[in-house]
Amino acid sequence: MSAPAPFFERPGPRWFSIPAHRPFVDDLARGLLNALEPLGPEALPRATVLTPTRRGARALADAFLAVGGGRALLLPQIRPLGDLDEGEPPFEPGELSIDLPPAIASRRRRFELARLVVDHGSLLSFKPGPVQALELAKALSDFLDSCQIEEIPFEDKLDGLAEGDLAQHWQVSARFLKAVLRAWPERLKDLGLIDVSERRVRLLRALEKQWSETPPTEVLVAAGSTGTAPATADLLRVVAVAPKGAVVLPGLDEDLADTAWAKIEGTQGEQHPQGAMKRLLDRAGVSRADVRAWVPDVDSRGRWRRRIVNEALRPAEATADWLAQIASLRAEAPDLDPIAEGLTGFSVIAARAEEEAAGACALLLREALETPDKTAALVTPDQTLARRVMTRLQRWGVIPDSSAGAPLAAGGSAILALHFARLVEEPLNPVRLLAVAKHPLVLDEDEAPAAALLERKGLRGAAPGSAEVLRVRLKDAPEALALCERVLAAVDHAASPYADGYARPCQAAKALVEALEGLIAPPRLWAGGAGECLGALMAALIQDGEPLPGASPQAFADILDRLVNEETVRVGGATHPRLRILGAIEARLVRADRLVLAGLEEGVWPQGAPIDPFLSRPMRARLGLPPPERRVGLTAHDFAQAASAPDVVLVHCERRGGAPAVESRWLWRLKTLAAGAGLSLPRRDDVLDWVRALDAPEPYSPIKRPEPRPPVEDRPRRMAVTRVEALTRDPYAVWARDILKLYPLERPDEPVEARARGTAIHAAFEKFAETYPDAVPADAAGVFERFYIEALVGAGMPPTALAREKALAREAALWVADWERHRRASARKIVVEAEGRLELSINGRPFTLTAKADRIEPTADGTAHILDYKTGAAPSQKQVDTGFSPQLTLTAAILMNGGFPDLGSPAPGELTYVRVTGRKPAGEEQVRALSGGESEEAARKAMDGLVKLIARYDDPDEPYRSRVAPQFVKEHPGDYAHLARVFEWSTSGDDGEGE
């Protein structure tokens, strides 16, 4: 039997298809090699193959090596037609004898459009800032691309675009579009440039004209394209009628019933996977019956898989006869169940959430590597999921060939640049300053101790109010000061363009780059993929950012943040030869032995219709733009292609972002079709078991409440009354602080409002009493308010909080003035910040009790009132009576036993908390014990409790337990709760109740 004639010797036009279940590029390469190799070694390199994308071109080159058995081959000329993302022309204009201006760079285009947005901002209902202008410029770019790809002369259709009953904001949008889009061609003309999409379309049209007038005589094949753009579709038609031309379609459904094929039109047709190819064939005037098979299909199992997938994705109007179609399929193969046969090698995984889905995908890919020479690929439009899978694979030292790349925002140089831009906005922000000073690119190895000192001495606690304050903090740490000065000098240089508060982004970017290069040697700063990508972005801002409007430091940092987060770094280096991670479009041509299709949730795959800020659906229809559903149809075709592979696992999540997720409509249809045949899609729950087992923790065995028992000689024999309160409530805190000497570190940029308020009220009362020890001045409220504000500033309260405190201070001062007059009427004198001590002998060992009283008021009757200032909630009467808040009662005990030498041994009077807030009420007295016997009895009771408490801890077996008074944990969680792992042991039931 003679071999069939080569494809190019068949009568034209030549339209072919490779079934969805077949490996597209392998069959394409095999068909070309079989047809051209007999003609001699020069026949193949003279041929030209057009692919949709560059990755498809690389995949075809690899396929030639595979089908050629590894022998050396001179490959055909493989040229990508270009896709919407890359903007690459198929041929240089010189080859087509046309004169075209250069294409405008994508970033330059966006910056120029942002300038037009600002210039015409008066037509909008708001004034766009630099970041909003960039966002609107991106939407304008998408609109221009759509119009240029569809070859719609939008300039003639802008008038009357928003006529009718459209909402007011659409009319505003139409006026804005009209103004901007009429200014844009003039701007391009001034620049001597052209839009990328328009340039590509004109190149394709010129190529179509040239090949129509002078058809190429060598073999010409266009493969893998669905011809969604009119220029591409017309070029494919010309290729098909060329003397040796052919068009090879990906996955044309030849088995779809004619009635169902006819229904692929309108809005529903736009969403059908065969919609794009039906429009292509209709435009070329070719019927589906005229399309022939590229290679003979002998894979019966794959044929049934393809049939099932295509049946599941048929038009919605045609799904009513699903049962009839199932019966028809079974009638075609009476010796087997075609539905069950098609479902062989098909499985589903329902993960709980994205992280579990990533683990399942990684395990499926890793499992494939156990079979020699078996290849596997993850196909997903979700780049975040793809990156998670890459991270999971690294636990086994496996790095797949991924098209998802890595976000530039995760690169070290980009992180540094973003922190530095924010530091220019707030030069003394402790967190930002530390992030820059301790960044590995900035910090030399020998500077690590200096960075630690800078953090501990300079930047922990309240933010420094000025550079001078920071220098004072670091005066005893010269190495840290030098590091700080180096960073601040770079910040000053980066801030130099903002002389009047605003700078052109191009100037700000240049100053930022110079500042960074002053901190870091350029080879280190721009090294690696992330460094190169950031360098290209900054170069674009410097060279092409002139059109952007002036921006404040904050606005420029926002611009840089937005641009950095939109960039992707292509991951290079050695990758595993048998694993790939692909986008949905790339998987149209590339095939692996196992395909894992992930992200099958509504809104992910397929994505929801994009929101256009400028055009409503009626406005798009008036312009002649395709409906948003067309993109759904294209992604449906890509899904059908991938799902027809021999070994396919569909992965979806039950929840995304913590919210319930809806499984993809395609997965739902497949399940429904299988259920109609009395079957179900096989599940791979074993993979989920593996995922959960891999990350499962050890059996939960919480620690018990810590009970340290230090030696008796190390236990404290000198305590302030406030520390006695800590020993009563949380002995573990006393062990950690007073015995181990572990003091909590303040956080950088520690909020100081509550602490500053407490410090300031004490300082104001003290200064007021010292300045006016006798009579209260006439303007007492004004004096106290001034003292209070000065103390707040000295305590480090930030200006934003200080503005609020001034109003509260005024109300508080009025209350304090009246209160002082009332108190001094009966007080013999006012004693502030008095220090007292009492020496005791407990168990034959000395013990010292100390106190620092906020205020003591001796009276003429021989008693002395004790007062303590509070800005927050004061201890309740019950807490004082039960001994959990013994501060005032123990201070009274020291007083009555002569512990305050300058006051003698007066009987304690009232024990009072003075709460000052400035709110309603602005202040109040809260008396916890009255004069006379009540306060003396309370003092004696507190002293007895102290003796028993200290004696108890003189026992070497008595532990310093954590949180023995759990009822106060919400009020006083303590600085040592994390060290004591309170959450762990308290949730296990050992919470200290009953202590």
Summary of the structure (lengths in Angstrom):
residues: 995
radius of gyration: 39.1
end to end distance: 97.7
largest distance: 130.8
contacts: 3241
relative contact order: 0.08
helix: 52%
strand: 13%
